[in-house]
Amino acid sequence: MPFSFAYSGLHWKEPRLERLLPLASGAGWQGWEIRQSLDWLGSPRRVQGLCRDADIDVAAVCGPNATLSTADPVHQIGKRRIEFAAELEVTTFMTKGPGRGQLVPEGESAASDELLDRMAAVYEDLAAYAAPLGVTVTFHPHVRHLVDSADEWKRFMARLDQCRLCMDMSHAVFWDYDPVVAVGDFAERISYVHLHDDRDGVGVDLGEGPMCDYAAFLARLEEIGYGGWITVCPGSADRPEEERLRINREYLAGLGY
């Protein structure tokens, strides 16, 4: 298999890793993505032990939204998350940018060069901090955040050197940017991948949209030689976690993965 598949802990709101990790592993997932607070998780040693017992790896550690200043206290929280990832021997730290909110004044259709420069400086500082620890910082593009179009995405990536990219096909689709084309455009920058599905503006499990041609998207990743983690973010339907784990993994299996 060319990829390793992980499941996002996005909806895991209670500290029940002893139950959830074996369920994920049993459903065929090779890894999981950490979204939870460090207080929730406990020590890296605890997480390592739980993963070992469940025969599952950590694909990535996620941090708080990046800010526009390295002096912001949130920037230090991001660095603590990077340290946590390093102690877990996890090589990917992923974070989104700041919300668009009041940053882009009403009536202006695009983020200014000055804002993108400031955000890039923050990401590059995180990446420089993480590199000696063996961790790669990856930028997660997201709708309604400072980078909020295909054009802004391209403009922002051109400002980055050490920081890499989480190729999230869902936000490419939201921006009318063919995710297969996006893979080719950013082929040299991709270090992590997200899969989502959506129907009528609501997050659903894979195949319940479908949001894009997933087979073509995965094939394009193979073509560029990507062989890292692909993490599925489950939908928001009120169904047992066992069912969500199964539905998403079976959809990938149906595509031959």
C-alpha positions in Angstrom: 0.0 0.0 0.0 1.5 3.4 -1.0 0.0 5.3 1.9 -0.5 5.0 5.6 -4.1 5.8 6.6 -5.0 7.6 9.9 -8.2 8.7 11.5 -8.6 12.1 13.0 -9.5 12.4 16.7 -11.5 15.5 15.8 -14.7 14.3 17.6 -13.0 12.6 20.6 -14.1 14.9 23.3 -13.6 12.6 26.4 -10.3 11.0 27.6 -11.2 7.4 26.5 -8.1 6.5 24.5 -8.0 3.1 26.2 -11.3 2.3 24.4 -11.0 4.4 21.2 -7.5 3.5 20.0 -8.2 -0.3 19.9 -11.4 0.4 18.1 -9.6 2.4 15.5 -6.9 -0.2 15.1 -9.4 -3.0 14.9 -11.2 -1.1 12.1 -8.0 -1.1 10.0 -6.6 2.3 10.8 -2.8 2.5 11.0 -2.7 5.8 12.9 -4.7 8.6 14.5 -4.3 12.4 14.5 -4.1 14.2 17.9 -6.4 17.2 18.3 -6.8 17.0 22.1 -5.2 19.2 24.7 -2.1 18.1 26.5 -4.0 18.0 29.8 -6.5 15.6 28.2 -3.7 13.4 26.7 -1.3 13.2 29.6 2.4 12.6 29.1 4.0 11.4 25.9 5.0 8.2 27.7 1.3 7.5 28.5 0.2 8.1 24.9 3.1 5.9 23.6 2.0 3.1 25.9 -1.6 3.3 24.8 -0.6 3.3 21.2 1.7 0.4 21.6 -1.1 -1.6 23.4 -3.5 -0.8 20.6 -1.0 -1.4 17.8 -1.6 2.1 16.3 0.7 5.0 15.6 0.3 8.8 15.9 0.2 10.4 12.4 0.3 14.0 13.5 0.0 16.4 16.4 -2.2 19.4 15.7 -1.8 22.8 17.4 -3.8 26.0 17.9 -4.4 28.3 15.0 -1.2 30.2 14.2 -1.2 33.9 14.9 0.3 36.9 13.2 3.0 37.5 15.7 5.7 35.4 17.3 5.2 37.5 20.4 1.6 36.2 20.8 1.3 33.7 23.8 -0.4 31.3 21.5 2.8 31.0 19.5 4.5 29.5 22.6 1.6 27.0 23.0 2.3 25.9 19.5 5.9 25.3 20.4 4.9 23.2 23.4 2.8 21.1 21.1 5.8 20.7 18.8 7.9 19.5 21.8 5.1 17.0 22.7 5.2 15.7 19.1 9.0 15.3 19.3 8.8 13.4 22.5 6.3 11.1 20.9 8.6 10.7 17.9 5.9 12.1 15.7 7.3 14.0 12.7 4.3 16.1 11.7 2.9 19.1 13.4 -0.1 20.7 11.7 -1.8 24.0 12.4 -4.3 26.3 10.6 -3.8 30.1 10.2 -5.8 32.8 12.1 -9.5 33.3 11.3 -10.3 35.9 8.7 -12.6 37.8 11.0 -11.6 41.5 11.2 -8.2 40.9 9.5 -9.6 41.6 6.0 -11.7 44.7 6.0 -15.2 44.5 4.6 -15.2 45.4 0.9 -11.7 44.0 0.3 -11.7 40.7 -1.6 -8.1 39.6 -0.8 -5.7 39.4 2.1 -2.9 42.0 1.8 0.7 41.1 1.1 1.5 42.6 4.6 -0.8 40.1 6.4 0.5 37.2 4.4 4.0 38.2 5.1 3.3 38.3 8.9 1.6 35.0 8.9 4.4 33.4 6.9 7.0 34.7 9.4 5.1 33.0 12.2 5.0 29.7 10.3 8.6 29.9 9.4 9.5 30.5 13.0 7.6 27.4 14.1 9.3 25.4 11.3 12.8 26.6 12.3 12.0 25.7 16.0 10.7 22.2 15.0 13.3 21.2 12.6 16.1 20.4 15.1 13.6 18.3 17.1 12.8 16.2 14.0 9.4 17.7 13.5 8.0 19.1 10.2 5.5 22.0 10.5 2.7 21.8 8.0 0.2 24.6 7.1 -3.4 23.5 6.9 -5.4 25.7 4.5 -9.0 26.3 5.7 -12.0 28.2 4.5 -12.9 31.4 6.4 -9.3 31.8 7.6 -6.9 34.4 6.5 -6.0 32.4 3.4 -9.4 31.9 1.9 -9.1 31.3 -1.9 -7.0 29.4 -4.3 -5.1 32.6 -5.2 -4.3 33.4 -1.6 -3.2 29.9 -1.0 -0.7 30.1 -3.9 0.4 33.6 -2.7 1.0 32.3 0.8 2.8 29.1 -0.1 5.2 31.2 -2.2 6.3 32.9 1.0 7.2 29.7 2.8 10.6 28.0 2.8 10.8 25.4 5.7 7.1 25.1 6.4 5.3 22.4 4.4 1.7 21.8 3.3 -1.2 19.7 4.5 -3.0 19.0 1.2 -6.6 19.1 2.3 -8.8 18.4 -0.7 -12.0 19.7 0.8 -10.9 23.3 1.1 -9.6 23.2 -2.5 -13.0 22.1 -3.5 -14.7 24.9 -1.5 -12.4 27.3 -3.5 -13.3 25.8 -6.9 -9.8 24.5 -7.2 -9.6 21.0 -8.6 -7.8 19.0 -5.9 -6.1 16.8 -8.5 -4.7 19.9 -10.1 -3.7 21.3 -6.6 -1.7 18.2 -5.9 0.3 18.8 -9.0 0.7 22.5 -8.3 2.0 21.9 -4.7 3.7 18.5 -5.4 7.1 19.6 -3.9 5.5 21.0 -0.7 3.1 18.3 0.4 4.1 16.5 3.7 0.6 15.5 5.0 -2.9 14.9 3.5 -6.4 15.3 4.7 -9.6 13.7 3.3 -13.0 15.1 4.1 -16.5 14.7 2.6 -19.4 17.2 2.6 -23.0 17.2 1.5 -24.9 20.5 1.3 -22.5 22.3 3.6 -22.5 19.6 6.3 -19.5 17.3 7.0 -20.3 13.7 6.3 -18.3 10.4 6.3 -16.4 9.4 3.1 -18.6 8.5 0.2 -21.7 10.2 1.6 -21.1 13.3 -0.6 -19.0 12.6 -2.4 -17.1 15.8 -2.5 -14.6 14.9 -5.2 -13.2 12.0 -7.2 -11.3 10.5 -4.4 -9.8 7.7 -6.6 -8.3 10.3 -9.0 -7.0 12.4 -6.0 -5.3 9.4 -4.5 -3.9 8.3 -7.8 -2.4 11.8 -8.4 -0.7 11.6 -5.0 0.8 8.3 -6.0 1.9 9.8 -9.3 3.9 12.5 -7.6 5.5 9.9 -5.2 3.7 10.9 -2.0 4.0 8.0 0.5 3.1 9.6 3.8 0.1 9.8 6.1 -3.4 10.4 4.8 -5.8 11.3 7.6 -9.6 11.0 7.3 -11.6 13.6 9.2 -15.0 12.0 9.9 -18.4 13.6 9.4 -20.6 15.2 12.1 -23.4 12.7 12.0 -24.6 11.5 15.4 -23.6 7.8 15.1 -21.5 5.5 17.2 -17.7 6.0 16.8 -17.4 2.3 15.9 -19.7 2.9 12.9 -17.8 6.0 11.8 -14.5 4.2 12.0 -15.9 1.4 9.9 -17.7 3.5 7.3 -14.7 5.6 6.5 -12.2 2.7 6.4 -14.5 0.6 4.2 -14.9 3.4 1.7 -11.1 3.5 1.3 -11.0 -0.2 1.0 -13.6 0.0 -1.8 -11.2 2.2 -3.7 -8.5 -0.4 -3.3 -6.6 1.0 -0.3 
